């Protein structure tokens, strides 16, 4: 005696060795023995042999049309498989035929719902129609996915991918057939998604690839601004006009000119230094449309050759301290004795006429260490610059930072013109840098003190133990050597400065400041700014790394000098670019070496550096 039975959703046959009523001991065609439940048995038969039985049943099942079987059934009634087999074949079904019908019913779950051992029910017409449509859809999708994979394997971009490239590169929906095909093609080619799409011509610009990733995440609605009417900027018309001649000092690419300076002689060798800061808070009230935009962006984003401003260009042009213009400003005046110590300060909101915008590239030839050593700066503002220089040296000494190693650091300037990159160096402690930085440190520390002394909330930066913190409580900034420090001098570029300026202006004008120290908005802006500023900084460094690699390719640099920083970490000469050198022997920091550059990858922003030799001093 043989049995045809179901086990874990699979049909099997076996020869009965022992029948224990509720269970059977059977032997499979290949000789394996097993114990099965009697309830699992669907058919009992004597002939033909087990292997012939299954072959015949499978072959017969393949000839059965499930759609015809479904049409033979009543849609609402359960039925036994052997009854359907008898109806189909027109006679009492043989064991092989009965088994074939069972196999076919079991393999067509869209047509037949299983209701028990050997019992089924035909699917309702609407349910079958929906299931068949879904099956057809999956079939077409499988064909389409196979076509995508073939094209991608030949490094041809399917036309259907063009509209979804951004999501495939940056935010893929892993349930789409496009992504599944792309993932399979990447696995087969052993390439990353970005590399495969680049080979398919989908990434024509590696620069835009990195830029668009950032924009999609942080500027999903674009970098433009809604149109603002002139009426939204409401500057007071009764501001006094300062009797000073002011000038700014900035890089040639700066359009958001936040600060300017003036020097006015007083009696007995003393003089008055004016520090004048652009004041956009006058025309942008809290919770206005412009304020909302600034609060969302929180800072200008800088990258070589471009920037994404915090405020619309028209607003910037309205408040920037442009030369030969009368501009509203928040001014701090320092009355300075002939030994360059400050004996009085005064702050006010006023209008200032900006006489000139001095630029680093043209100013540096007149204002540098050599001209200072001669004591004669041949420039229309030479005397003013000399006075500011002497004051800056005094201020630096009072902070205890005269011999600060940061003064010897190199800053790098990137210039991109028609996709050609130029990278120049400037020593951070140059006279121009020292004058501007010292005056900014002084005004930010002094205005921060003024807010704290008058109990007006502000956002402060402090440093202790090497870690910089941002909070609403004033605290010493050890790195700068000041008792408190509040960013206020760049209100067109940083929203923290904008908030602090708004608080300070309210104090100076005798108005109630918009924010208290407990204000939820103040703390929210502070947290949001800190997070955004870190993200923007990382993006800027990432894009600077990109342009450094572009420069190496542009200049065809294959070998270059480098300096050991620590262990196997080195910095390349003339570039703000560091790398690990696996082949570097043990050498002390600041050792000069020569390295070989290869395998520059502008997509992954990686490159290989190989140690060549030590450079003799």
Buried (B, 14 or more C-beta within 10 A) or exposed (E): EBBBBBEEEEBBBBBBEEBEEEBBBBBEBEEEEBEBEEEBBBBBBEEEEBEEBBEBBBEBBEEBEBEEBBEEBEEEEEBBBBBBBBBBBEEEBBBBBBBBBBBBBBBBEBBBBBEEEBBBBBBEEEBBEEBBEEEEEEEEBEEBBEBBBEBBBEBEBBEBBEEBBEBBBBEBEEEBBBBBBBBBBBEEBEBEBBBBBBBBEBBEEBBEBBBBBBBBEBBEEEEEBEEBEEEBBEBEEEBEEBEBBBBBBBEEBBBBBBBBBBBBEEEEEBBBBBBBBBBBBBBBEEEBEBBEBBBEBBBBBBBBBEBBBBBBEEBBEBBBBBBEBEBBBBBBBBBBBEEBBBEEBEBBBBBBBBBBBBBBEEBBEBBBEEBBEEEEBEBEBBEBBBBBBBBBBBBBEBBEBEEBEEBEEEEBBBBBEEEEBEBEEBEBBBBBBBBBBBBBBBBBBBBBBBBBEEEBBBBBBBBEEEEEBBBBEBBBBBBBBBBBBBBBBBBBBBBBBBBBBBBBBBBBEEEEBBBBEEBEBBBEBBEBBBEBBEBBEEBBEBBBBBBBBBBBEEEEBEEBBBBBEEEBEBBBBBBBBBBEBEEBEEBEEEBBBBBBBEEBEBBEBEBBBEBBEBEEE
